[in-house]
Amino acid sequence: MRRLVLAIALLAVASAGISASFAAVHHAKTLTFADRFAPALELMTKR
């Protein structure tokens, strides 16, 4: 019984991590080039 609960908890954590990574990938696709690299571009222009 303890093993079953542990397996269910492990699957829940894994599925939450996978869905979070898919959400991050989807969010990254919606950003433009300037949105992604604006902080790096500002640092490069200051040098």
N, C-alpha and C positions, 0 to 999 in steps of 0.2 A: 504493500500500500504506500509506503514511504517513497519507494522508487517511482511509482506512478505519479505522485504529487510532484516529485522533483522533475520528472520528464515533462509534465504539463507546464510547470513554471519555466523550465528551460526553453520550451517551444514558444511560450508567450514572450519571453525576453528576446529570443531570436527573431520572431516575427515583428516585434516592435522596432528592432534595429534595422531590419530589412526595409520596412515601410518608411522609416526615417531616412534611409539612404536614397530610396527612390524619390522621396519628396525633395531632398537636397539636389538630386540630379535634375528634377523637373524645374526647380527654382533657378538653377544655374543656366538652363537652356533659355529661360525667359529674359535673362540679363543681356544687355548689349555689351559690346567690346569696351566701351567707355565706362559702363557701370562696373564691369569686372576689374578693370585695370586702372581706374581713376586714382586710387591711393598710390600705386606704384609710379604712375605718370607724374604725380605731383612731386614725389621724392626725386625723380630724375630731373625735373626742371629746376629744382632748388640747388642742384649741385653745380 
